């Protein structure tokens, strides 16, 4: 599918990744409609040229109004994302309800392409690097469980109703507009107290970090280049070949801010309940289609830290 001159709906399109995806697709001369409830986003992040509808995607009537027959593809990025959500049942129900309603309306309206933003959390604590065909999938957080449930819905509709689906399992995505994650958290803490930095866990948690510009470029690339492959569902890890520890991130952010704090740890080998301490996704399937990121993990962290230090 050539992603140019298409009518595209992005749910969560005013959020961190969604707003960057909207910019990417607008630059390719697409007609972009953003649907967002602005719970995790802001109107300021909506790029010029995109149409915007504020709507609650857990409401059937709202979904029916925004998913229409003139759409070529839906990119579904809207979600309740907080891993420490104090209403886990509500988080699971809200995420799976949104996805089910969107898929059902795509079926009704005849929208043939559906791209879903999933997460590395569906793998749980899996061997590394983790390939897309790794099994069994055993998430250890409600967020990961909701993403796995949503993947099941996407697969069901693709196989049952002639849709083509793309499932993107994100590593840790970083860059401008990122909020509620380790890099902006460290920046805010060090600006408040340059002499010390509290780090959740033991600092040895080690994960793959991908810059948001690489993430959205990969999504666009894959939608263009995978429809010739067999099968209705195309699942891809989006990440980097390398990883970065939390201690390394703390060091990078300290360098960017030109401070030299003492690190203090909350203890334990994970930052919170449901945290996967070590994660690295296999990106061989992505590379086999001819796509590579501009930044590996630590360079992505550094660039993001520099961008966020100016932005925040």
C-alpha positions in Angstrom: 0.0 0.0 0.0 1.5 3.3 -1.1 1.2 5.7 1.8 0.6 8.8 -0.1 -2.7 10.6 -1.1 -4.6 8.3 1.2 -7.2 9.1 3.8 -5.8 8.0 7.2 -7.3 7.9 10.7 -4.9 8.0 13.6 -6.4 7.2 17.1 -4.4 8.9 19.8 -3.0 11.1 17.1 -2.4 14.0 19.4 -0.2 12.0 21.7 3.5 11.4 21.8 3.9 8.8 19.0 0.7 9.6 17.3 1.5 13.2 16.6 4.9 12.3 15.1 3.1 9.7 12.9 0.7 12.3 11.8 3.5 14.6 10.8 5.2 11.8 8.9 2.0 10.9 7.0 1.2 14.5 6.2 4.7 15.0 4.8 3.9 12.1 2.4 0.8 14.0 1.1 -1.9 12.1 3.0 -5.2 13.3 4.3 -4.9 12.8 8.0 -7.7 12.7 10.6 -6.8 12.5 14.3 -9.2 11.2 16.9 -8.2 11.8 20.5 -9.8 12.3 23.9 -6.8 14.4 25.1 -6.3 12.4 28.3 -2.6 11.7 27.4 -2.1 14.5 24.9 -2.5 18.1 24.0 -4.0 20.2 21.2 -0.5 21.8 20.8 1.0 18.6 19.5 -1.5 18.3 16.6 0.4 19.1 13.4 -0.8 21.7 10.9 -2.9 20.2 8.2 -4.5 17.4 10.3 -8.2 17.4 11.0 -9.1 16.7 14.6 -12.1 15.2 16.4 -12.3 14.9 20.1 -14.0 11.7 21.0 -14.2 8.8 23.5 -13.4 5.7 21.6 -15.0 3.4 24.2 -18.4 4.9 23.0 -19.8 2.9 20.1 -21.6 5.9 18.5 -18.5 8.0 18.6 -16.5 5.2 16.8 -19.3 4.9 14.2 -19.0 8.6 13.5 -15.3 8.6 12.9 -14.6 5.3 11.1 -16.2 5.8 7.7 -16.1 4.1 4.4 -13.8 6.7 2.8 -10.8 5.7 5.1 -8.0 3.7 3.5 -6.4 2.7 6.8 -6.7 3.1 10.6 -3.6 3.5 12.8 -4.8 2.6 16.3 -2.5 4.2 18.9 -5.0 5.3 21.6 -4.6 3.5 24.9 -4.4 3.8 28.7 -0.7 3.4 29.1 0.2 3.9 32.8 1.9 0.7 34.1 1.0 1.7 37.6 -2.7 2.4 36.8 -4.7 2.1 40.1 -7.6 0.7 38.2 -6.2 -2.3 36.3 -9.5 -3.8 35.5 -10.6 -0.4 34.0 -7.4 -0.2 32.0 -7.8 -3.7 30.5 -11.5 -3.1 29.7 -11.0 0.4 28.2 -8.1 -0.7 25.9 -9.8 -3.9 24.7 -13.2 -2.1 24.2 -11.6 0.6 22.1 -9.9 -1.9 19.8 -13.0 -4.1 19.5 -15.3 -1.2 18.6 -12.8 0.1 16.0 -12.4 -3.3 14.4 -16.1 -3.9 14.3 -16.7 -0.5 12.7 -13.9 -1.1 10.2 -15.6 -4.3 9.2 -19.0 -2.6 8.9 -17.6 0.4 6.9 -15.4 -1.7 4.7 -12.0 -0.3 5.9 -9.5 -2.9 4.7 -6.3 -1.9 6.5 -5.7 -1.7 10.3 -2.4 -1.0 12.0 -2.2 -1.6 15.7 0.4 -0.2 18.2 1.2 -3.1 20.5 4.1 -3.4 22.9 7.1 -5.5 23.9 5.3 -6.1 27.1 3.3 -8.9 25.4 6.4 -11.1 25.7 6.8 -10.8 29.4 10.2 -12.0 30.6 11.3 -13.8 27.4 14.8 -14.8 26.2 16.6 -12.1 24.3 16.7 -11.1 21.5 13.0 -12.0 21.3 11.6 -12.8 17.8 8.1 -12.2 16.7 7.3 -15.9 16.7 8.4 -16.5 20.3 5.9 -18.4 22.4 4.2 -18.7 24.8 3.4 -15.1 25.3 3.2 -14.5 29.0 2.8 -10.8 29.9 3.4 -9.8 33.6 1.5 -6.5 33.6 -2.2 -5.7 33.0 -1.0 -3.3 30.3 0.8 -6.1 28.6 -2.2 -8.4 29.0 -4.5 -5.8 27.4 -2.1 -5.4 24.5 -2.0 -9.2 24.0 -5.8 -9.3 24.2 -6.1 -6.6 21.6 -3.6 -8.4 19.3 -6.0 -11.4 19.5 -8.9 -9.2 18.4 -6.9 -7.7 15.5 -5.9 -11.2 14.4 -9.5 -12.5 14.6 -10.9 -9.7 12.5 -8.1 -9.9 9.9 -8.6 -13.7 9.5 -12.4 -13.6 9.6 -13.3 -10.5 7.5 -10.7 -10.0 4.8 -8.8 -7.2 6.5 -5.0 -6.7 6.3 -3.6 -6.0 9.8 -0.3 -4.7 11.0 0.8 -5.3 14.6 3.8 -3.3 15.8 5.4 -4.4 19.0 7.2 -1.3 20.3 10.4 -1.2 22.3 10.7 1.8 24.6 10.1 4.8 22.3 11.8 8.1 23.1 11.9 11.6 21.8 10.2 15.0 21.8 6.8 15.1 23.6 7.6 12.0 25.7 6.0 12.2 29.2 5.8 9.9 32.2 8.9 7.9 31.3 12.4 7.6 32.6 14.2 10.4 30.5 11.7 13.2 31.3 11.4 12.0 34.9 15.2 12.2 35.3 15.3 15.7 33.7 12.6 17.0 36.1 14.2 15.4 39.2 17.7 16.8 38.4 16.4 20.3 37.7 14.7 20.2 41.1 17.8 18.7 42.8 21.0 18.6 40.7 22.9 16.9 43.6 21.0 13.6 43.8 18.9 11.4 41.6 16.6 8.6 42.9 16.5 5.7 40.5 13.7 3.1 40.7 15.0 -0.5 41.2 18.8 -1.2 41.1 19.7 0.8 37.9 20.7 -2.4 36.1 17.4 -2.7 34.2 18.4 -2.8 30.6 16.2 -2.3 27.6 16.0 -1.3 24.0 15.3 2.4 23.3 14.1 3.6 19.8 13.8 7.2 18.7 10.3 8.2 17.8 11.3 9.4 14.3 12.7 5.9 13.6 9.5 4.3 15.0 7.1 6.2 12.8 9.3 5.9 9.8 9.3 2.1 10.3 5.5 2.0 10.7 5.0 3.8 7.4 7.7 1.7 5.6 6.2 -1.6 6.8 2.7 -0.7 5.7 4.0 0.2 2.2 6.3 -2.9 1.9 4.5 -5.9 3.6 1.2 -6.2 1.8 2.7 -8.4 -0.9 3.6 -11.0 1.8 1.2 -13.8 2.4 -1.3 -13.8 5.2 -3.7 -11.2 6.6 -1.6 -10.4 9.8 1.9 -8.8 9.7 3.6 -8.6 13.1 6.8 -6.7 13.6 9.0 -5.8 16.5 10.1 -2.1 16.4 13.3 -1.6 18.3 17.1 -1.6 18.1 19.8 -4.2 18.2 21.4 -2.7 21.3 20.2 -1.9 24.8 20.8 0.8 27.4 20.7 0.4 31.2 18.9 2.8 33.6 22.2 3.7 35.1 23.5 4.6 31.6 20.4 6.8 31.0 21.0 8.5 34.3 24.6 9.2 33.2 23.5 10.5 29.8 20.8 12.8 31.2 23.3 14.1 33.8 25.8 14.9 31.1 23.2 16.7 29.0 22.2 18.8 32.0 25.8 19.3 33.0 25.3 18.0 36.6 27.1 15.4 38.7 24.5 13.9 41.0 24.8 11.0 43.5 22.6 8.1 42.5 20.2 6.6 45.1 18.3 3.4 44.5 14.9 2.2 45.7 16.1 -1.4 45.5 15.0 -4.6 43.8 15.7 -5.7 40.2 12.7 -4.0 38.7 11.3 -0.5 38.9 7.7 -1.4 39.6 5.3 -4.3 39.7 5.0 -5.6 36.2 8.3 -4.1 35.0 10.3 -6.3 32.7 13.9 -5.6 33.9 15.6 -6.7 30.7 14.2 -6.5 27.2 15.7 -6.7 23.7 13.6 -7.4 20.7 14.9 -9.2 17.6 14.8 -6.8 14.6 15.9 -9.3 12.0 12.4 -9.5 10.4 12.4 -5.7 10.0 15.9 -5.6 8.6 15.1 -8.3 6.1 12.7 -5.9 4.4 15.5 -3.3 4.0 14.8 -1.0 6.9 17.3 0.1 9.6 17.0 2.7 12.4 19.1 5.9 12.2 19.9 5.6 16.0 20.8 2.6 18.1 19.6 2.5 21.7 22.1 4.8 23.6 22.4 7.4 20.8 18.5 7.5 20.7 18.5 8.1 24.4 21.1 10.9 24.1 19.3 12.6 21.3 16.0 12.4 23.1 17.5 13.7 26.3 18.9 16.7 24.4 15.5 17.3 22.8 13.5 17.0 26.0 15.9 19.1 28.0 15.1 22.0 25.6 11.4 21.2 25.5 10.6 20.7 29.1 
